[in-house]
Amino acid sequence: MTIQFTLNGRPQSLECRLGENVQTLLHSMGYHSVRNSDDGWGYAGSDVILLNGKLINASLLIAAQLEGAEVKTAEALSEWNQLSLVQRTMIDVGVVQSGYNDPALALILTDLLERIPQPTRDEIDDALSGLFSVMRVISSSMK
């Protein structure tokens, strides 16, 4: 089956298997920010992508759902190997952990700040609630 979609601003036309998982597909294409930390259950959040402007776990999608869609991964945040403001700030304030969930965290925070330039604590908590392990670390460090 052939699917056509836009990935990080570039048109794509791909052959894929019926029922192929989007996280697996993107990872095989070299988009290593879309991680599988929960065996495809979608609760950890390390596989988050922006699909038509909405954050969604790639493990919960099949490739056919990308048809005609606009997809953005954390790889789209930086240009010419220059980290985005959010990515640099994450490093500066020491919020990075093992690095495994950091791409998802950067994508989530970038999306939040683009939608709400000055989010409240509740809005930040809500945005990060889908990123399982990061939320625990950030919440515990703010006490």
C-alpha positions as CSV (number, residue, x, y, z in Angstrom):
1,M,0.0,0.0,0.0
2,T,1.3,3.5,-0.8
3,I,0.6,6.4,1.5
4,Q,1.3,10.1,0.9
5,F,1.7,12.6,3.7
6,T,3.9,15.5,4.7
7,L,6.6,14.8,7.2
8,N,8.4,17.7,8.9
9,G,7.5,19.9,5.9
10,R,8.5,17.5,3.2
11,P,6.2,15.5,1.0
12,Q,6.5,11.7,1.4
13,S,5.2,8.8,-0.7
14,L,5.9,5.5,1.0
15,E,5.2,1.8,0.5
16,C,4.1,0.2,3.7
17,R,2.4,-2.9,4.9
18,L,-1.3,-3.0,5.8
19,G,-1.6,-2.3,9.5
20,E,2.0,-1.2,9.9
21,N,2.6,0.7,13.1
22,V,3.5,4.4,12.7
23,Q,6.1,4.4,15.4
24,T,7.9,1.5,13.8
25,L,7.6,3.1,10.3
26,L,9.0,6.5,11.4
27,H,11.8,4.8,13.3
28,S,12.7,2.7,10.3
29,M,12.8,5.9,8.2
30,G,15.5,7.3,10.6
31,Y,13.3,9.4,12.8
32,H,14.7,8.2,16.1
33,S,13.0,10.7,18.3
34,V,9.8,8.6,17.9
35,R,10.7,6.1,20.6
36,N,9.0,2.9,21.8
37,S,9.3,2.8,25.6
38,D,6.0,0.9,26.3
39,D,5.8,-1.9,23.7
40,G,3.2,0.0,21.7
41,W,0.7,0.6,24.5
42,G,0.9,4.4,24.2
43,Y,1.0,5.3,27.9
44,A,4.7,6.4,28.2
45,G,4.5,9.2,25.6
46,S,8.0,8.9,24.2
47,D,6.5,8.2,20.8
48,V,4.6,11.4,20.5
49,I,4.2,13.2,17.2
50,L,2.2,16.1,16.0
51,L,-0.5,14.8,13.6
52,N,-2.4,17.6,11.9
53,G,-1.5,19.9,14.8
54,K,-2.5,17.5,17.6
55,L,-0.2,15.5,19.8
56,I,-0.7,11.8,19.5
57,N,1.2,8.7,20.3
58,A,2.6,7.2,17.1
59,S,2.4,3.6,18.6
60,L,-1.4,3.9,18.6
61,L,-1.6,4.7,14.8
62,I,-1.4,2.6,11.7
63,A,0.3,3.9,8.6
64,A,-2.9,4.3,6.6
65,Q,-3.9,7.0,9.1
66,L,-1.1,9.2,7.8
67,E,-2.7,9.5,4.4
68,G,-2.9,13.2,3.5
69,A,-1.8,14.2,6.9
70,E,0.8,16.7,8.2
71,V,3.2,15.0,10.6
72,K,5.8,16.7,12.7
73,T,8.5,14.9,14.8
74,A,11.1,16.4,17.2
75,E,13.6,16.3,14.4
76,A,11.7,19.3,12.9
77,L,12.6,21.5,16.0
78,S,16.2,22.2,15.1
79,E,17.8,23.5,11.9
80,W,21.3,22.8,10.6
81,N,22.2,21.0,13.8
82,Q,21.2,24.0,15.9
83,L,19.0,23.3,18.9
84,S,15.7,25.1,19.2
85,L,15.2,27.6,22.0
86,V,13.1,25.0,23.9
87,Q,15.8,22.3,23.5
88,R,18.6,24.7,24.6
89,T,16.5,25.8,27.6
90,M,15.9,22.2,28.6
91,I,19.7,21.7,28.7
92,D,20.4,25.0,30.5
93,V,17.9,24.3,33.3
94,G,18.9,20.6,33.6
95,V,15.5,19.1,32.8
96,V,17.1,16.4,30.5
97,Q,17.1,12.9,32.0
98,S,18.6,10.0,30.2
99,G,17.8,11.5,26.9
100,Y,15.2,8.9,26.0
101,N,12.1,11.0,26.6
102,D,13.7,14.4,25.8
103,P,12.7,14.6,22.1
104,A,9.0,14.0,23.1
105,L,9.3,16.6,25.9
106,A,10.8,19.2,23.5
107,L,8.0,18.6,21.0
108,I,5.3,18.8,23.7
109,L,6.7,22.0,25.2
110,T,7.2,23.6,21.8
111,D,3.6,22.8,20.8
112,L,2.3,24.2,24.2
113,L,4.3,27.4,23.8
114,E,3.2,27.9,20.3
115,R,-0.5,27.6,21.4
116,I,-0.2,29.3,24.7
117,P,2.8,31.7,25.0
118,Q,2.5,32.1,28.8
119,P,0.9,28.8,30.0
120,T,-0.2,28.4,33.6
121,R,1.1,25.6,35.9
122,D,-2.1,23.7,35.3
123,E,-1.7,24.0,31.5
124,I,1.9,22.8,31.7
125,D,0.9,19.9,33.9
126,D,-1.9,19.0,31.5
127,A,0.4,19.2,28.4
128,L,3.0,17.0,30.1
129,S,0.6,14.5,31.6
130,G,1.0,12.1,28.6
131,L,4.7,11.9,29.1
132,F,4.9,9.3,31.9
133,S,8.3,9.4,33.4
134,V,9.2,13.1,32.7
135,M,6.1,14.3,34.6
136,R,7.1,12.5,37.7
137,V,10.6,13.9,37.6
138,I,9.5,17.5,36.9
139,S,6.8,17.4,39.6
140,S,9.1,16.0,42.2
141,S,11.8,18.6,41.5
142,M,9.3,21.5,41.9
143,K,8.3,20.6,45.4
